[in-house]
Amino acid sequence: MGKTAKIKKLKKKVSKLKAKLAAAQDHTHKVSPLAPASFPDLPVIAGARFSAVKAGVKYKDRLDVMLAELQAGSTVAGVFTKSATRSAPVLDCQAKLGGASDKGAAFLVNAGNSNAFTGATGDGSVAAITSAVAGALDVPQDRVFTASTGVIGEPLPHDRITAKIDELKGLLVPDAMQDAAQAIRTTDTFPKGAKAEVKIGDRIVHIAGFAKGSGMIAPDMATMLVFIFTDAKIAQEDLQAMLSDLNEDSFNAITVDSDTSTSDTLLLAATGASGVDVDQNNTAFRTALNDVMLDLAHQVVRDGEGATKFVEVRVTGAKSDAEAKIHALSIANSPLVKTAVAGEDPNWGRVVMAIGKSGAYADRDLLTIRFGDILVAEKGWVSPDYQEEAGATYMKQDDLLIDVDLGVGDGQATVWTCDLTHAYIQINADYRS
């Protein structure tokens, strides 16, 4: 090959690389097509104040650390990742939960570095941050809860955070939840917020929260970072019981890529500022809290890395609810199912495959499968009335339902997922570069 030909070949290769880089960067800044129209107008939660700053933990010139201050007497509940390699902040939060306190509390969260798999250095970072926040806000150090999200295995430059504590304190205001939501994003394409209000007696109680999550999302507690606040007055034991229960059918029922994070943290705070007493048996409050949790969980799926489809997987007729969930997750986590959805291919054979491999009981000849309202398969075979064109048309929708009836019992479960596209590979292949 001559010199001119070699140069042409190299120029062509460089051109292709530039195009790939541009495509990756374009996706990074492109909001998910499944995103809500706007961030909700979250209500002020009396007894809570928020702030956010640019600390440069990893990202340049963007909000990346947030602080929430809770008034004296606030109660805090939480659920966390079950990962065996969970992060230093998670372990610290778990150790601090429980019991009543007449003192204030605080949450501090950073993006860009997860402080996970960092050994004693990670513990030292948590201690430095919680000590600095405790001193600035005059709260006990064991009432300061931290969370970190981002790259695993790199020491957290906590000095960049502690240097901003006074600034964070000075910026605390009741109506800065949207800034806080922005500050905890990593690969998220939009901030996630949700709200509810409920009348208890003749008083209104408010609930509001925000979340981050886009990749490394699989149900094994909360599957992301989530912070929810209410002005209701709730004992810590009741708050924890409600959170743990409602978590199972919200944050523990979503999956983007079947990978459970080392940093998953969900904290729920009740300031008590409304003066309205609530216990775990209050149906109206539970319903409102569940609405907020489910809304945030769905937004995480809608922001799944590279997602173009939001998929509900509903399984009924299983031997038990637990077995129904096993089947539903097998379908939702199947790369073959998810890529078929991405390609708008009504490949119901992949659903059959996912049921068969799940490990839970199924009888081939009792299966019924629907895409939305379209009967696709029944009695161990494709329905004689099924038209492939109808299935293909249905799969073009943004929101899809895969409905399976196993016909062997009364168990049921619903989980939510998204499709798997080439953009997911781009985002994660370049995550540390």
C-alpha positions as CSV (number, residue, x, y, z in Angstrom):
1,M,0.0,0.0,0.0
2,G,1.4,3.4,-1.0
3,K,1.8,6.4,1.3
4,T,-1.2,8.2,-0.1
5,A,-3.4,5.2,0.4
6,K,-2.2,4.8,4.0
7,I,-3.0,8.4,4.7
8,K,-6.5,8.1,3.2
9,K,-7.1,5.0,5.3
10,L,-6.0,6.7,8.5
11,K,-8.1,9.8,7.7
12,K,-11.1,7.5,7.2
13,K,-10.5,5.8,10.5
14,V,-10.1,9.1,12.4
15,S,-13.3,10.3,10.8
16,K,-15.2,7.3,12.0
17,L,-13.8,7.7,15.5
18,K,-14.8,11.3,15.6
19,A,-18.3,10.3,14.5
20,K,-18.5,7.7,17.2
21,L,-17.3,10.2,19.8
22,A,-19.8,12.8,18.7
23,A,-22.6,10.3,18.8
24,A,-21.7,9.3,22.4
25,Q,-21.4,12.9,23.5
26,D,-24.7,13.7,21.9
27,H,-26.4,10.9,23.8
28,T,-24.9,12.0,27.0
29,H,-26.6,15.4,26.8
30,K,-29.8,14.2,25.2
31,V,-32.8,13.8,27.6
32,S,-34.5,10.4,27.5
33,P,-37.4,10.3,25.1
34,L,-39.4,8.8,28.0
35,A,-38.7,11.7,30.4
36,P,-41.6,13.6,31.9
37,A,-42.4,17.0,30.4
38,S,-40.8,18.9,33.4
39,F,-39.6,18.6,36.9
40,P,-42.6,18.9,39.3
41,D,-43.3,21.9,41.4
42,L,-42.4,20.2,44.7
43,P,-44.1,21.6,47.9
44,V,-42.0,23.0,50.7
45,I,-41.7,20.4,53.5
46,A,-41.8,22.4,56.8
47,G,-38.8,21.5,58.9
48,A,-36.5,20.7,56.0
49,R,-34.1,22.9,54.1
50,F,-31.9,22.1,51.1
51,S,-28.8,23.4,49.2
52,A,-26.4,22.3,46.5
53,V,-23.0,23.4,45.3
54,K,-20.3,22.8,42.7
55,A,-17.5,21.0,44.6
56,G,-15.7,19.4,41.6
57,V,-15.7,15.9,43.1
58,K,-15.5,14.6,39.5
59,Y,-17.6,16.8,37.3
60,K,-16.5,20.3,36.3
61,D,-18.8,23.3,36.6
62,R,-21.9,21.5,37.7
63,L,-23.8,20.9,40.9
64,D,-22.5,17.7,42.5
65,V,-23.0,17.9,46.3
66,M,-26.3,18.5,48.1
67,L,-27.2,19.0,51.8
68,A,-30.5,18.5,53.5
69,E,-31.0,19.8,57.0
70,L,-33.8,18.4,59.2
71,Q,-35.3,20.0,62.2
72,A,-35.0,18.7,65.8
73,G,-37.1,15.6,66.4
74,S,-37.2,14.4,62.8
75,T,-37.3,10.7,62.3
76,V,-35.3,8.8,59.6
77,A,-35.9,5.4,58.0
78,G,-33.9,3.7,55.3
79,V,-33.4,0.7,53.1
80,F,-30.1,-0.1,51.4
81,T,-28.4,-2.4,48.9
82,K,-27.8,-6.0,49.9
83,S,-24.6,-6.1,47.9
84,A,-21.8,-7.8,49.7
85,T,-19.5,-5.1,48.4
86,R,-21.6,-2.1,49.6
87,S,-20.0,1.2,50.1
88,A,-18.6,3.0,53.2
89,P,-21.5,5.5,53.2
90,V,-24.1,2.6,53.1
91,L,-22.5,0.8,56.0
92,D,-22.4,4.0,58.0
93,C,-26.0,4.8,57.4
94,Q,-27.1,1.3,58.3
95,A,-25.3,1.6,61.6
96,K,-26.9,4.9,62.5
97,L,-30.6,4.0,61.8
98,G,-33.1,3.3,64.5
99,G,-34.4,4.8,67.7
100,A,-35.9,8.2,68.6
101,S,-34.0,11.5,68.9
102,D,-34.9,15.0,69.9
103,K,-32.0,16.3,67.8
104,G,-31.8,17.5,64.3
105,A,-30.4,15.5,61.4
106,A,-28.8,16.0,58.0
107,F,-28.2,14.2,54.7
108,L,-25.2,15.0,52.5
109,V,-24.9,13.4,49.0
110,N,-22.2,13.7,46.4
111,A,-22.1,12.6,42.7
112,G,-19.1,11.4,40.7
113,N,-17.5,9.1,43.1
114,S,-19.3,6.2,45.0
115,N,-16.7,5.8,47.8
116,A,-17.1,2.1,47.3
117,F,-14.4,-0.5,47.5
118,T,-12.1,2.0,49.1
119,G,-11.3,0.2,52.4
120,A,-10.3,2.2,55.5
121,T,-9.8,5.2,53.3
122,G,-13.5,5.2,52.5
123,D,-14.4,5.0,56.2
124,G,-12.1,8.0,56.9
125,S,-13.9,10.0,54.2
126,V,-17.3,9.3,55.7
127,A,-16.0,10.3,59.1
128,A,-14.5,13.5,57.8
129,I,-17.6,14.6,56.0
130,T,-20.1,13.6,58.8
131,S,-17.9,15.4,61.4
132,A,-17.8,18.6,59.3
133,V,-21.5,18.6,58.7
134,A,-22.2,17.9,62.4
135,G,-20.0,20.8,63.5
136,A,-21.5,23.2,61.0
137,L,-25.2,22.4,61.7
138,D,-24.8,21.6,65.4
139,V,-26.3,18.1,65.1
140,P,-24.8,14.8,66.5
141,Q,-22.5,13.1,64.1
142,D,-24.6,9.9,64.4
143,R,-27.5,11.9,62.9
144,V,-25.6,12.8,59.7
145,F,-26.3,10.4,56.9
146,T,-24.2,10.4,53.7
147,A,-24.6,8.8,50.3
148,S,-22.2,8.7,47.3
149,T,-22.7,7.7,43.7
150,G,-20.3,7.4,40.8
151,V,-17.1,5.5,40.0
152,I,-16.2,2.5,42.2
153,G,-12.8,1.9,43.6
154,E,-11.3,5.4,43.6
155,P,-10.7,7.3,46.8
156,L,-13.3,10.0,47.5
157,P,-11.6,13.5,47.4
158,H,-13.6,14.4,50.5
159,D,-11.6,17.6,51.1
160,R,-13.4,19.1,48.1
161,I,-16.7,18.4,49.9
162,T,-15.7,19.5,53.4
163,A,-14.3,22.7,51.9
164,K,-17.9,23.5,50.7
165,I,-19.8,22.8,54.0
166,D,-20.0,26.4,55.1
167,E,-21.2,27.4,51.6
168,L,-23.8,24.6,51.7
169,K,-24.9,25.8,55.1
170,G,-25.2,29.4,54.0
171,L,-27.4,28.4,51.0
172,L,-29.9,26.3,52.9
173,V,-33.5,27.2,52.0
174,P,-36.8,25.3,52.1
175,D,-37.4,25.4,48.3
176,A,-34.2,24.1,46.8
177,M,-35.2,20.4,46.2
178,Q,-34.8,20.7,42.5
179,D,-31.2,21.9,42.9
180,A,-30.6,19.0,45.2
181,A,-32.0,16.6,42.7
182,Q,-29.7,18.0,40.0
183,A,-26.7,17.6,42.2
184,I,-27.0,13.9,42.7
185,R,-27.1,12.9,39.0
186,T,-24.5,10.8,37.3
187,T,-25.5,9.4,33.9
188,D,-29.1,10.5,34.5
189,T,-30.5,12.6,31.6
190,F,-33.0,14.4,33.8
191,P,-33.6,15.1,37.6
192,K,-36.4,13.1,39.1
193,G,-39.0,14.4,41.5
194,A,-42.4,13.4,42.8
195,K,-44.9,14.7,45.3
196,A,-48.2,14.0,47.0
197,E,-50.5,15.5,49.6
198,V,-53.0,13.8,51.8
199,K,-55.8,15.0,54.1
200,I,-55.7,13.5,57.6
201,G,-58.5,14.7,59.7
202,D,-58.8,18.4,58.8
203,R,-55.1,18.9,58.1
204,I,-53.0,18.5,55.0
205,V,-49.8,16.5,55.1
206,H,-47.2,16.9,52.3
207,I,-44.7,14.3,50.9
208,A,-42.0,15.2,48.3
209,G,-38.9,13.4,47.1
210,F,-36.2,13.1,44.5
211,A,-34.1,10.3,43.1
212,K,-31.2,9.5,40.8
213,G,-30.7,6.3,38.8
214,S,-30.1,5.4,35.2
215,G,-27.8,2.4,35.1
216,M,-26.6,-0.4,37.5
217,I,-30.3,-0.7,38.4
218,A,-31.7,-4.0,39.6
219,P,-34.1,-4.8,42.5
220,D,-32.3,-5.8,45.7
221,M,-33.6,-3.0,47.9
222,A,-33.8,0.6,46.5
223,T,-31.7,0.3,43.4
224,M,-30.5,3.9,43.3
225,L,-30.3,7.0,45.6
226,V,-33.7,8.3,46.8
227,F,-34.5,10.9,49.4
228,I,-38.1,11.5,50.5
229,F,-39.4,14.0,53.0
230,T,-42.7,14.5,54.8
231,D,-44.0,17.0,57.4
232,A,-46.0,14.2,59.1
233,K,-45.2,13.2,62.7
234,I,-44.2,9.5,62.6
235,A,-42.3,7.4,65.1
236,Q,-39.1,5.9,63.6
237,E,-40.4,2.3,64.0
238,D,-43.6,3.1,62.1
239,L,-41.7,5.0,59.4
240,Q,-39.3,2.1,58.9
241,A,-42.1,-0.5,58.8
242,M,-43.9,1.5,56.1
243,L,-40.8,2.1,54.0
244,S,-39.7,-1.5,54.1
245,D,-43.1,-2.7,53.1
246,L,-43.8,-0.3,50.3
247,N,-40.3,-0.7,48.9
248,E,-41.0,-4.2,47.8
249,D,-43.5,-3.3,45.1
250,S,-41.9,0.0,44.0
251,F,-38.1,0.3,44.1
252,N,-37.7,-3.4,44.5
253,A,-39.8,-4.1,41.4
254,I,-37.7,-2.3,38.8
255,T,-34.8,-3.3,36.7
256,V,-32.8,-1.6,34.0
257,D,-29.8,-4.0,33.5
258,S,-30.0,-6.6,36.3
259,D,-26.9,-5.1,38.1
260,T,-27.3,-4.2,41.8
261,S,-25.3,-1.1,42.8
262,T,-22.8,-1.0,45.8
263,S,-24.3,2.3,46.8
264,D,-28.1,1.9,46.8
265,T,-29.7,4.1,49.5
266,L,-33.2,5.2,50.2
267,L,-33.7,7.6,53.1
268,L,-37.2,8.7,54.3
269,A,-37.4,11.6,56.8
270,A,-40.5,12.8,58.7
271,T,-40.0,16.2,60.2
272,G,-43.2,16.3,62.3
273,A,-43.6,20.0,61.5
274,S,-47.3,19.6,60.5
275,G,-48.2,18.3,63.9
276,V,-50.2,15.6,62.3
277,D,-49.6,12.2,63.9
278,V,-49.4,9.2,61.6
279,D,-48.7,5.5,62.2
280,Q,-47.9,2.6,59.9
281,N,-51.6,1.7,59.7
282,N,-52.8,5.0,58.2
283,T,-54.1,3.9,54.8
284,A,-54.4,7.4,53.4
285,F,-50.8,8.2,54.2
286,R,-49.5,4.8,53.0
287,T,-51.2,5.3,49.7
288,A,-49.8,8.8,49.2
289,L,-46.3,7.6,50.1
290,N,-46.6,4.6,47.8
291,D,-47.6,7.0,44.9
292,V,-44.4,9.0,45.4
293,M,-42.2,6.0,45.6
294,L,-43.8,4.3,42.5
295,D,-43.5,7.6,40.6
296,L,-39.8,7.9,41.3
297,A,-39.2,4.3,40.6
298,H,-40.9,4.5,37.2
299,Q,-38.9,7.7,36.4
300,V,-35.6,5.8,37.0
301,V,-36.7,3.1,34.5
302,R,-37.8,5.8,32.0
303,D,-34.2,7.2,32.3
304,G,-32.6,3.8,31.9
305,E,-29.3,4.2,30.0
306,G,-30.2,4.3,26.3
307,A,-33.8,3.5,27.0
308,T,-36.5,4.1,24.3
309,K,-39.3,1.9,25.7
310,F,-40.9,1.7,29.2
311,V,-42.1,-1.9,29.8
312,E,-44.5,-3.2,32.4
313,V,-44.2,-7.0,32.9
314,R,-47.3,-8.4,34.6
315,V,-47.4,-12.0,35.7
316,T,-50.6,-13.7,37.1
317,G,-51.6,-17.3,37.8
318,A,-48.4,-18.3,39.4
319,K,-48.1,-20.8,42.4
320,S,-47.3,-17.8,44.7
321,D,-46.6,-14.1,44.6
322,A,-42.9,-14.9,45.1
323,E,-42.8,-17.3,42.1
324,A,-44.7,-14.7,40.0
325,K,-42.0,-12.2,40.7
326,I,-39.3,-14.6,39.8
327,H,-40.9,-15.1,36.4
328,A,-41.5,-11.4,35.9
329,L,-37.9,-10.5,36.7
330,S,-36.7,-13.3,34.3
331,I,-38.6,-11.7,31.5
332,A,-37.7,-8.1,32.5
333,N,-33.9,-8.9,32.8
334,S,-33.6,-11.1,29.6
335,P,-31.2,-9.4,27.1
336,L,-33.1,-11.2,24.3
337,V,-36.5,-9.9,25.4
338,K,-35.1,-6.4,26.0
339,T,-33.3,-6.2,22.6
340,A,-36.5,-7.5,20.8
341,V,-38.4,-4.6,22.5
342,A,-35.7,-2.2,21.3
343,G,-36.1,-3.5,17.8
344,E,-39.9,-3.3,18.0
345,D,-40.0,-7.0,17.3
346,P,-43.0,-8.8,18.9
347,N,-40.9,-11.9,19.5
348,W,-43.1,-13.7,22.0
349,G,-40.8,-16.8,21.8
350,R,-38.3,-14.9,23.9
351,V,-40.9,-14.4,26.6
352,V,-41.5,-18.2,26.5
353,M,-37.8,-18.7,26.9
354,A,-37.5,-16.4,29.8
355,I,-40.4,-18.1,31.7
356,G,-38.8,-21.5,31.0
357,K,-35.4,-20.5,32.4
358,S,-36.6,-18.7,35.5
359,G,-36.5,-21.6,37.9
360,A,-40.0,-21.1,39.1
361,Y,-42.8,-23.5,38.2
362,A,-44.6,-23.2,34.9
363,D,-46.6,-25.5,32.6
364,R,-46.0,-24.9,28.9
365,D,-49.6,-26.0,28.0
366,L,-51.3,-23.6,30.4
367,L,-49.4,-20.4,29.4
368,T,-51.2,-17.3,28.1
369,I,-49.2,-14.4,26.7
370,R,-50.5,-11.0,25.7
371,F,-48.9,-7.8,24.4
372,G,-51.2,-5.2,25.8
373,D,-54.7,-6.4,24.9
374,I,-53.5,-8.5,22.0
375,L,-53.7,-12.3,22.7
376,V,-50.5,-13.7,21.4
377,A,-50.2,-17.3,22.7
378,E,-52.3,-19.7,24.7
379,K,-52.4,-23.4,25.6
380,G,-48.8,-24.0,24.6
381,W,-49.1,-22.5,21.1
382,V,-49.6,-19.3,19.3
383,S,-53.2,-18.1,19.3
384,P,-55.0,-18.9,16.0
385,D,-56.3,-15.3,16.0
386,Y,-52.9,-13.7,16.5
387,Q,-51.7,-11.5,13.6
388,E,-48.0,-10.6,13.6
389,E,-48.8,-7.2,12.1
390,A,-50.9,-6.3,15.1
391,G,-48.0,-7.3,17.4
392,A,-45.5,-5.3,15.4
393,T,-47.7,-2.2,15.4
394,Y,-48.2,-2.5,19.2
395,M,-44.4,-2.7,19.8
396,K,-44.0,0.8,18.2
397,Q,-45.5,2.4,21.3
398,D,-43.3,4.0,24.0
399,D,-45.1,2.3,26.9
400,L,-45.6,-1.5,26.6
401,L,-47.2,-4.3,28.6
402,I,-46.1,-7.9,28.5
403,D,-48.9,-9.8,30.3
404,V,-48.4,-13.5,31.2
405,D,-50.9,-15.8,32.9
406,L,-49.3,-19.0,34.1
407,G,-52.6,-20.7,34.9
408,V,-51.3,-22.7,37.9
409,G,-52.3,-20.6,40.9
410,D,-53.2,-17.3,42.3
411,G,-49.8,-15.7,42.6
412,Q,-49.2,-12.3,40.9
413,A,-46.5,-9.7,40.5
414,T,-45.6,-6.7,38.4
415,V,-42.2,-5.3,37.6
416,W,-41.0,-2.5,35.3
417,T,-38.1,-2.4,32.9
418,C,-36.9,-0.7,29.7
419,D,-35.4,-1.9,26.5
420,L,-31.7,-2.5,25.8
421,T,-30.2,-0.4,23.0
422,H,-26.7,0.2,21.5
423,A,-26.6,3.5,23.5
424,Y,-26.4,1.5,26.7
425,I,-23.2,0.0,25.5
426,Q,-21.8,3.4,24.4
427,I,-22.6,5.0,27.8
428,N,-21.0,2.2,29.9
429,A,-18.1,1.5,27.6
430,D,-17.0,5.2,28.0
431,Y,-18.1,5.6,31.7
432,R,-14.6,6.1,33.1
433,S,-13.0,7.7,30.1
